[in-house]
C-alpha cells in the first residue's frame, strides 16, 4: 500500500474522491463523545477559515445521532446527503479498514512525502490550527489527515463559527425532544435547574490520572450543591444529575433531584438546556454543553471552597480558560 500511495494513479484517485481541499479526522475512537465533538468543532472552525471540507471518519460512533452527520455515510462537513443500507456499520468499516490503515501505513512508511496527502499527528506536539507552522505542514496538499486530539483553532475563531458548528451538531429531533422533556419535568417545581455532571472514572484511571483529572469530587458534590442552592436564596432549585455511571440519588437526600434518560446524546443535550452547570471535574462533555447551550459552568476544584455566582462562566470546549489564549492548547 505504501508503494501504491506514491503512484500517479493514487494521486488521480485522491483528487477524484476529494475534489476540494479536505481534512480527514481520524482521532482514536477511544476519545468519547465530548472529545470527538471538541476536535471536530475546532477543525470546522479552521476549515471555514481556510476553505476546506471535512470528512469526520472517527465520528462514526455518534454520527447517527446528529442532524449534520446522520444523513451521510462519510460524516462530511459541509453537510452532505449520501446514505446506504447499513450506514452505521459502513462508517465503522471505513474508519478501521480504510482510514486507520492509511494512518498506519503513513506512519510506517513516511518517505518519500506524498504529493496530494499529508498525515499530521499530535504524537510529538500539539497544533494551533491557525498557525504558520500548521499551514506549512498542509502546504498545497489536497488531503490532510488529522490524527489525534490536540488540534485547536482559536477561541475567537470558534466563537465566530459557533452558530454553524451548533447547527451541524444539533441532535436529531427525537433525542432533542427526550432531553427537553427531562428538563421540562425538572422545571415543573423549580425556578432554577442546575445540571450536575458527575464524571466518574474507573479504578485504573483514578490511580494514573493526569493532573487535570486527579481531583474529582463526585463523592463530595453534595457540599458544592448546597453552596449552589444557597446562591439562589428564596428560589426553588432542582439538580439534574447526569453521569457516565449509575448515580444513586439517595446519596443526595436534601435536594430536589431529576435524572436524565441515560442516553449519552440526550443527557448531553439536557445538560445544555439547564440554567447552570456544576461539574465535578474537568470534562469536555460538560464544557460542550456549556458551549452549545451558552450555559454558565462552574468546575469544582475544591468542594469545601466557597464560590460565587460570578464564577459560573460559559466555556469553550478544548480550552481550560477561553479568556486566555496565550496557552490555547491545554486540554
C-alpha positions as CSV (number, residue, x, y, z in Angstrom):
1,X,0.0,0.0,0.0
2,X,2.9,2.4,0.8
3,X,4.2,2.0,-2.8
4,X,0.7,2.4,-4.3
5,X,0.2,5.7,-2.4
6,X,3.1,7.2,-4.3
7,X,1.9,6.4,-7.8
8,X,0.3,8.8,-10.3
9,X,-2.8,6.6,-10.2
10,X,-3.2,7.1,-6.4
11,X,-2.8,10.8,-6.9
12,X,-5.5,10.9,-9.5
13,X,-7.8,8.8,-7.3
14,X,-7.3,11.2,-4.3
15,X,-8.2,14.2,-6.5
16,X,-11.2,12.4,-7.8
17,X,-12.5,11.3,-4.3
18,X,-11.7,14.7,-2.8
19,X,-12.4,17.4,-5.4
20,X,-11.8,20.1,-2.8
21,X,-9.1,20.5,-0.2
22,X,-10.2,18.3,2.7
23,X,-9.4,17.5,6.3
24,X,-10.0,13.8,7.3
25,X,-10.3,13.4,11.1
26,X,-9.0,10.1,12.4
27,X,-9.0,10.7,16.1
28,X,-8.8,7.5,18.1
29,X,-12.5,6.3,18.8
30,X,-11.4,5.8,22.4
31,X,-11.9,9.5,22.7
32,X,-15.6,9.6,23.5
33,X,-18.4,11.9,22.6
34,X,-17.2,15.1,24.3
35,X,-13.7,14.8,22.8
36,X,-15.0,13.8,19.4
37,X,-17.2,16.9,19.3
38,X,-14.4,19.1,20.5
39,X,-11.8,18.1,17.8
40,X,-14.5,18.2,15.1
41,X,-15.6,21.7,16.1
42,X,-12.1,23.1,16.1
43,X,-11.4,21.6,12.7
44,X,-14.7,23.0,11.4
45,X,-13.6,26.5,12.6
46,X,-10.3,26.1,10.8
47,X,-11.9,24.6,7.7
48,X,-14.3,27.5,7.3
49,X,-11.4,30.0,7.7
50,X,-9.3,28.2,5.1
51,X,-12.0,26.9,2.6
52,X,-11.6,23.2,3.3
53,X,-14.1,20.4,3.5
54,X,-14.1,17.7,6.3
55,X,-14.6,14.0,6.4
56,X,-15.4,13.0,10.0
57,X,-14.1,9.5,9.8
58,X,-13.6,9.0,13.6
59,X,-17.1,10.3,14.4
60,X,-18.6,7.0,13.2
61,X,-19.9,6.0,16.7
62,X,-22.0,9.2,17.0
63,X,-22.8,10.4,13.5
64,X,-26.3,8.8,13.6
65,X,-27.4,11.0,16.4
66,X,-26.8,14.4,14.9
67,X,-28.6,16.4,12.1
68,X,-25.5,17.4,10.2
69,X,-23.8,14.0,10.1
70,X,-26.6,11.4,10.2
71,X,-27.6,11.5,6.6
72,X,-24.1,11.0,5.2
73,X,-22.1,7.8,5.5
74,X,-18.9,9.9,5.4
75,X,-20.0,12.4,8.1
76,X,-18.8,15.2,5.9
77,X,-18.8,19.0,6.5
78,X,-20.4,21.0,5.0
79,X,-23.4,18.7,5.3
80,X,-23.9,16.2,2.5
81,X,-26.5,13.5,1.9
82,X,-25.3,10.0,1.0
83,X,-26.7,7.1,2.9
84,X,-26.5,3.4,2.1
85,X,-28.1,0.4,3.9
86,X,-26.2,-0.4,7.0
87,X,-24.7,3.1,7.2
88,X,-23.6,2.6,10.8
89,X,-21.6,-0.5,10.0
90,X,-20.2,1.1,6.9
91,X,-18.9,4.1,8.8
92,X,-17.1,1.8,11.2
93,X,-15.7,-0.2,8.3
94,X,-14.4,2.9,6.6
95,X,-12.7,4.1,9.7
96,X,-11.0,0.8,10.7
97,X,-10.3,-0.7,7.3
98,X,-9.5,2.4,5.2
99,X,-8.5,5.5,7.3
100,X,-6.9,3.8,10.3
101,X,-4.9,1.5,8.0
102,X,-3.9,4.5,5.9
103,X,-2.6,6.2,9.1
104,X,-0.6,3.1,10.0
105,X,1.0,2.9,6.5
106,X,1.9,6.6,6.5
107,X,3.5,6.3,9.9
108,X,5.4,3.2,8.9
109,X,6.5,4.5,5.5
110,X,6.6,8.3,5.8
111,X,9.1,8.9,3.0
112,X,9.1,10.0,0.3
113,X,6.3,12.5,1.1
114,X,3.1,12.2,-0.9
115,X,2.2,14.8,-3.4
116,X,-1.5,15.1,-2.5
117,X,-1.9,13.7,1.0
118,X,-0.2,14.5,4.3
119,X,-0.6,13.0,7.8
120,X,-0.4,15.4,10.7
121,X,-0.4,13.9,14.2
122,X,-0.3,15.3,17.7
123,X,2.1,12.5,18.9
124,X,5.1,14.8,19.3
125,X,3.4,18.2,19.7
126,X,0.1,20.0,19.8
127,X,-1.1,22.1,16.9
128,X,-2.6,25.5,16.7
129,X,-4.7,25.3,13.5
130,X,-4.3,28.9,12.6
131,X,-0.5,29.0,13.0
132,X,2.1,29.4,10.2
133,X,3.6,26.2,11.3
134,X,0.4,24.3,10.7
135,X,-0.1,26.0,7.3
136,X,3.4,24.9,6.3
137,X,2.6,21.3,7.2
138,X,-0.5,21.5,5.0
139,X,1.3,23.0,2.0
140,X,-0.7,22.6,-1.2
141,X,-1.8,19.1,-0.5
142,X,-5.4,18.2,-1.3
143,X,-6.0,16.0,1.8
144,X,-4.7,16.4,5.3
145,X,-5.3,13.5,7.7
146,X,-5.7,14.9,11.3
147,X,-4.6,12.1,13.6
148,X,-5.1,12.9,17.3
149,X,-7.0,15.2,19.6
150,X,-4.8,18.2,20.3
151,X,-5.6,20.4,17.4
152,X,-7.1,23.8,18.3
153,X,-8.4,26.8,16.5
154,X,-8.5,30.0,18.5
155,X,-11.3,30.7,20.9
156,X,-12.1,33.8,18.7
157,X,-12.5,31.6,15.6
158,X,-14.6,29.0,17.5
159,X,-17.0,31.8,18.7
160,X,-17.1,33.3,15.1
161,X,-18.3,30.0,13.7
162,X,-20.3,28.8,16.7
163,X,-23.7,29.0,15.0
164,X,-22.6,26.8,12.1
165,X,-21.0,24.4,14.5
166,X,-24.0,24.1,16.7
167,X,-26.3,23.7,13.7
168,X,-24.2,20.8,12.4
169,X,-24.2,19.1,15.8
170,X,-27.9,19.6,16.6
171,X,-29.3,16.3,18.0
172,X,-31.9,14.5,16.0
173,X,-35.4,15.7,16.9
174,X,-36.3,12.6,18.9
175,X,-33.2,13.0,21.1
176,X,-33.8,16.7,21.4
177,X,-37.4,16.1,22.5
178,X,-36.4,13.5,25.1
179,X,-33.9,15.8,26.6
180,X,-36.3,18.7,26.6
181,X,-38.9,16.5,28.4
182,X,-36.4,15.7,31.1
183,X,-35.5,19.3,31.7
184,X,-39.2,20.4,31.4
185,X,-40.2,17.9,34.1
186,X,-37.4,19.3,36.3
187,X,-38.7,22.8,35.8
188,X,-42.2,21.9,36.9
189,X,-41.4,22.5,40.5
190,X,-38.3,24.7,40.2
191,X,-37.2,28.2,39.4
192,X,-33.7,27.2,38.6
193,X,-32.4,23.9,37.1
194,X,-28.7,23.1,37.8
195,X,-27.2,20.3,35.8
196,X,-24.7,18.4,37.9
197,X,-22.2,16.4,35.8
198,X,-20.6,13.7,37.9
199,X,-17.8,12.5,35.8
200,X,-16.6,9.1,37.1
201,X,-13.5,7.1,36.1
202,X,-12.5,3.5,36.7
203,X,-10.0,2.5,39.3
204,X,-7.1,2.2,36.9
205,X,-7.7,5.7,35.6
206,X,-8.0,7.1,39.1
207,X,-4.6,5.7,40.0
208,X,-2.9,7.1,37.0
209,X,-5.0,10.1,36.1
210,X,-3.3,13.2,34.6
211,X,-3.1,16.1,37.0
212,X,-6.0,17.8,35.3
213,X,-8.4,15.0,36.2
214,X,-6.8,14.0,39.5
215,X,-9.3,16.0,41.6
216,X,-12.7,14.6,41.0
217,X,-15.3,15.2,43.7
218,X,-18.2,13.1,42.7
219,X,-18.5,11.7,46.3
220,X,-18.4,15.2,47.8
221,X,-20.6,17.1,45.4
222,X,-23.4,17.5,48.0
223,X,-21.3,20.2,49.6
224,X,-21.0,22.1,46.3
225,X,-24.7,21.5,45.6
226,X,-25.5,23.0,49.0
227,X,-23.4,26.1,48.2
228,X,-25.1,26.4,44.8
229,X,-28.6,26.2,46.3
230,X,-27.6,28.9,48.8
231,X,-26.7,31.2,45.9
232,X,-30.3,31.3,44.9
233,X,-31.8,32.1,48.3
234,X,-35.6,32.2,48.1
235,X,-35.8,30.2,44.8
236,X,-36.6,26.6,44.2
237,X,-33.6,24.8,42.8
238,X,-33.7,21.3,41.2
239,X,-30.5,19.5,40.4
240,X,-30.4,17.3,37.3
241,X,-27.9,14.5,38.0
242,X,-26.0,13.3,34.9
243,X,-23.1,10.8,34.9
244,X,-21.3,8.3,32.8
245,X,-22.1,5.8,35.5
246,X,-25.1,5.0,37.6
247,X,-25.7,7.6,40.3
248,X,-27.7,6.7,43.4
249,X,-30.0,9.7,44.1
250,X,-30.3,8.5,47.8
251,X,-26.8,10.0,48.3
252,X,-28.4,13.5,48.0
253,X,-31.5,13.4,50.2
254,X,-31.5,17.1,50.9
255,X,-32.1,18.3,47.4
256,X,-34.8,18.2,44.7
257,X,-33.4,15.9,42.0
258,X,-34.1,14.9,38.5
259,X,-32.3,12.3,36.3
260,X,-31.5,12.0,32.6
261,X,-32.6,9.3,30.2
262,X,-29.2,7.6,30.3
263,X,-28.7,8.1,26.5
264,X,-25.4,9.9,26.1
265,X,-26.6,12.4,23.5
266,X,-29.8,13.1,25.3
267,X,-28.0,13.6,28.6
268,X,-25.5,15.9,26.9
269,X,-28.3,18.0,25.4
270,X,-30.3,18.0,28.7
271,X,-27.2,19.5,30.3
272,X,-27.1,22.2,27.7
273,X,-30.7,23.1,28.5
274,X,-30.1,23.8,32.2
275,X,-29.7,27.2,33.7
276,X,-26.3,26.4,35.2
277,X,-23.8,23.5,35.2
278,X,-21.9,22.2,38.2
279,X,-19.1,20.0,37.1
280,X,-17.3,17.6,39.4
281,X,-14.1,17.7,37.4
282,X,-12.7,18.9,34.0
283,X,-14.7,17.3,31.2
284,X,-15.1,18.0,27.5
285,X,-18.6,16.6,27.9
286,X,-19.8,19.3,30.3
287,X,-17.8,22.0,28.5
288,X,-19.5,21.1,25.3
289,X,-22.9,21.5,27.0
290,X,-21.9,24.9,28.3
291,X,-20.7,26.0,24.8
292,X,-23.7,24.5,22.9
293,X,-26.4,26.0,25.2
294,X,-24.5,29.1,26.4
295,X,-24.8,27.8,29.9
296,X,-22.6,29.2,32.7
297,X,-20.4,26.4,34.2
298,X,-18.5,26.1,37.5
299,X,-15.9,23.4,37.8
300,X,-15.5,22.1,41.4
301,X,-11.7,22.0,42.2
302,X,-12.3,22.0,45.9
303,X,-15.8,21.2,47.3
304,X,-15.1,23.0,50.5
305,X,-14.0,26.2,48.8
306,X,-16.7,29.0,48.8
307,X,-17.6,30.2,45.3
308,X,-19.9,32.9,43.9
309,X,-22.4,33.0,41.0
310,X,-19.9,35.1,39.1
311,X,-17.6,32.1,38.9
312,X,-20.1,30.3,36.7
313,X,-18.9,31.1,33.1
314,X,-19.8,29.9,29.7
315,X,-16.9,27.7,28.5
316,X,-15.5,26.7,25.1
317,X,-14.5,23.0,24.6
318,X,-10.8,22.5,24.3
319,X,-9.8,25.4,26.4
320,X,-9.2,25.4,30.1
321,X,-9.7,29.2,30.2
322,X,-11.2,30.6,26.9
323,X,-10.5,34.1,28.1
324,X,-6.7,33.5,27.9
325,X,-5.4,32.3,24.6
326,X,-1.8,32.6,25.5
327,X,-1.7,28.9,26.4
328,X,-4.5,27.9,24.0
329,X,-3.8,24.2,23.6
330,X,-4.1,22.9,27.1
331,X,-7.0,20.4,27.2
